[in-house]
Amino acid sequence: MRKATATYVAPPGDSKVVEMGGLTFFDGKPVELNSYDHGPLITNLEGNQHFDITVGEDDKEAKSPAAKRRGRPSNADIAAAKALAEQTDKAAKEAAEKAEAAKADLEATEKATGEPLSAEVA
């Protein structure tokens, strides 16, 4: 993925704002672009006399996000989702048990001291 910085240079007497490729450019303000979202725009701006554009090297390591797959999920995806759901349920149950234990400790402390330590929330 290539990254670029484009700066609009308004001609004298012309508008200080221009919209192009779904982006708004203000006179003299740099805008960050990348080839994944704005590939054709980078190419167009390189030949436009009213833009100063600096294009970086192509980053071979950066991969574009995978496209969403359509249709039924695979068995591996279903198994992974079930495992994640089980893990989440287990963590939620553990958190609930810890909360109950903390509440019991608080109640025991209040009973032992005879003073309320927590404010009731209505």
C-alpha positions in Angstrom: 0.0 0.0 0.0 1.4 3.4 -1.0 0.9 6.4 1.1 0.8 9.9 -0.2 0.4 13.5 1.0 -1.4 15.9 -1.3 -1.6 19.7 -0.8 -3.9 21.9 -2.9 -2.3 25.0 -4.3 -5.1 27.4 -5.3 -4.5 29.6 -8.4 -4.7 33.3 -7.7 -8.4 34.5 -7.7 -9.7 30.9 -7.6 -11.6 29.1 -4.8 -9.6 28.2 -1.7 -11.5 24.9 -1.4 -11.9 22.0 -3.9 -13.5 18.6 -3.6 -12.1 15.7 -5.5 -12.5 12.0 -5.2 -14.8 12.3 -2.2 -12.2 14.4 -0.3 -12.2 18.1 0.5 -8.9 19.9 0.0 -8.2 23.3 1.5 -5.6 25.7 0.0 -2.2 24.9 1.6 -3.4 22.1 3.9 -1.9 18.7 3.4 -4.2 15.6 3.2 -3.0 12.1 3.9 -4.0 9.5 1.3 -3.3 5.7 0.8 -3.5 3.6 -2.3 -6.1 1.2 -0.8 -8.8 3.9 -0.3 -7.6 6.5 -2.9 -5.5 4.7 -5.5 -7.0 6.3 -8.6 -7.1 9.7 -6.9 -3.3 9.5 -6.2 -2.7 8.8 -9.9 -4.9 11.7 -11.0 -3.3 14.2 -8.5 0.2 13.3 -9.7 -0.6 14.9 -13.1 -2.6 17.9 -11.7 -0.8 21.2 -11.7 -2.8 22.5 -8.8 -1.6 19.8 -6.3 1.8 19.2 -4.7 1.8 15.5 -4.1 4.5 13.4 -2.4 4.1 9.6 -2.9 5.9 7.1 -0.7 7.2 3.7 -1.7 4.9 0.7 -2.0 4.8 -1.1 1.3 5.0 -4.8 0.4 4.4 -5.9 4.0 1.1 -4.1 4.5 -1.8 -6.2 3.2 -5.1 -4.8 2.2 -8.0 -5.9 4.5 -9.6 -9.1 3.4 -12.9 -8.7 1.6 -15.9 -10.0 3.4 -16.9 -13.4 2.3 -20.4 -14.0 1.3 -22.5 -17.0 1.9 -22.5 -19.6 4.7 -19.6 -19.5 7.2 -17.2 -22.4 7.0 -17.1 -25.1 9.7 -13.8 -23.6 11.0 -15.5 -20.2 11.4 -18.4 -21.7 13.2 -16.1 -23.6 15.6 -14.1 -20.5 16.2 -17.3 -18.5 17.0 -18.5 -21.2 19.4 -15.2 -21.3 21.2 -15.2 -17.5 21.5 -18.8 -17.6 22.9 -17.9 -20.2 25.4 -14.8 -18.3 26.5 -16.9 -15.1 26.9 -19.6 -16.9 28.9 -17.0 -18.4 31.2 -15.4 -15.0 31.8 -18.8 -13.4 32.4 -19.7 -16.1 35.0 -16.3 -15.7 36.7 -16.9 -11.9 36.9 -20.4 -12.5 38.4 -19.0 -14.8 41.0 -16.4 -12.3 42.0 -19.0 -9.6 42.3 -21.2 -11.8 44.5 -18.2 -12.6 46.7 -17.3 -9.0 47.0 -20.9 -8.2 47.9 -20.9 -10.9 50.5 -17.6 -9.6 52.0 -19.1 -6.1 52.2 -22.2 -7.3 53.9 -20.2 -9.3 56.4 -18.0 -6.3 57.2 -21.0 -4.0 57.6 -22.6 -6.6 59.9 -19.4 -6.9 62.0 -18.9 -3.2 62.3 -22.5 -2.2 62.6 -22.1 0.7 60.2 -23.1 0.8 56.6 -20.0 1.1 54.4 -21.8 1.5 51.1 -24.5 3.9 49.9 -27.6 2.3 48.5 -28.2 3.3 44.9 -31.8 3.8 44.1 
